[in-house]
Amino acid sequence: MIRPHRNHPLWWAFALHRLSGLALAVFLPLHFLVLGTVLNGEAALDGILAWTDSGLVKLAEMGLVFFLALHMLGGLRLLALEFLPWRDWQASLAAVAGSLALVVSFAFLFNAI
C-alpha cells in the first residue's frame, strides 16, 4: 500500500537526508580502519593508498562526496525550516539541495580523475 504522503518532495528530502546519514555512519568506521593501517607500518599504508587510486574507489569517493553534500544541504534546509517562517517555495529547497549535492560530487569526481 502506497501512502500519499510519500509522494511529497519533502518526504523524499527527509528520506534522502536519513539515508545519507546512515551511509556516512557506515563509512566512518571503514575510514578509521584504513587510517589504522598506519599502525602496521609504512608499507601497509602505501598498499592502501595504491588501492585508492583505482577507478572503482574514485567512483565510491564521488558517492561519498554526494552523500556528504546531500546531508549538509539537507541539514541546512532543516535549519531553514526550523528558524525561518514557512513559505510555499521551501518545498523546492529539497530539489535545490539534491541538485547542488550532485554538482559538488561530479566536480569532485572530475577533479579526482
C-alpha positions in Angstrom: 0.0 0.0 0.0 1.5 3.3 -1.1 0.9 6.2 1.3 0.1 9.5 -0.4 2.5 11.5 1.9 5.4 9.5 0.5 5.0 11.2 -2.9 5.6 14.6 -1.4 9.0 16.2 -2.2 9.7 17.0 1.5 9.2 13.4 2.5 11.8 12.4 -0.1 14.1 15.1 1.2 13.7 13.6 4.7 14.3 10.0 3.4 17.4 11.1 1.5 18.8 13.0 4.5 18.3 10.0 6.7 19.8 7.5 4.1 22.8 9.8 3.6 23.3 10.0 7.3 23.2 6.2 7.6 25.6 5.8 4.7 28.0 8.2 6.3 27.7 6.3 9.6 28.7 3.1 7.8 31.6 4.8 6.1 33.1 6.3 9.2 34.3 3.0 10.8 35.8 1.9 7.4 37.6 5.3 7.3 39.1 4.7 10.7 40.1 1.2 9.7 42.0 2.5 6.7 43.6 5.2 8.9 44.6 2.5 11.4 46.8 0.8 8.7 49.4 3.4 9.5 49.9 1.5 12.8 51.0 -1.5 10.7 53.8 0.4 9.1 54.5 2.4 6.0 54.2 -0.5 3.6 50.6 -1.3 4.7 49.6 2.4 4.3 51.3 2.6 0.9 49.3 -0.5 -0.2 46.0 1.0 0.9 46.9 4.3 -0.8 47.8 2.5 -4.0 44.4 0.7 -3.9 42.6 4.0 -3.6 43.9 5.0 -7.0 41.6 2.5 -8.7 38.6 3.8 -10.7 36.1 2.0 -8.6 37.3 3.7 -5.4 37.2 7.1 -7.2 33.6 6.4 -8.1 32.9 5.4 -4.5 34.5 8.6 -3.4 32.2 10.5 -5.7 29.3 8.8 -3.9 30.7 9.7 -0.6 31.0 13.4 -1.5 27.5 13.2 -2.9 26.2 11.9 0.5 28.3 14.4 2.4 26.9 17.3 0.3 23.4 15.9 0.4 23.5 15.6 4.1 24.9 19.0 4.6 22.5 20.7 2.3 19.6 18.8 3.8 20.7 19.9 7.2 20.7 23.5 6.1 17.2 23.0 4.6 16.1 21.7 8.0 17.6 24.7 9.8 15.8 27.0 7.4 12.5 25.1 8.1 13.1 25.4 11.8 14.2 29.1 12.1 12.5 30.8 9.1 8.8 31.4 8.6 7.2 28.8 6.4 6.8 29.7 2.7 5.5 27.7 -0.2 8.8 27.8 -2.1 10.5 25.8 0.7 9.4 22.6 -0.9 11.7 23.4 -3.8 14.7 23.7 -1.5 14.8 19.9 -1.4 15.3 19.8 -5.2 17.9 22.6 -5.0 19.8 20.7 -2.2 19.8 17.5 -4.2 21.0 19.3 -7.4 23.8 21.1 -5.6 24.9 17.8 -4.0 25.1 16.2 -7.4 27.0 19.1 -8.9 29.5 19.0 -6.0 30.0 15.3 -6.3 30.6 15.5 -10.1 33.0 18.4 -9.6 34.9 16.2 -7.1 35.0 13.3 -9.5 36.3 15.3 -12.4 38.9 16.9 -10.1 40.0 13.4 -8.8 40.4 11.8 -12.2 
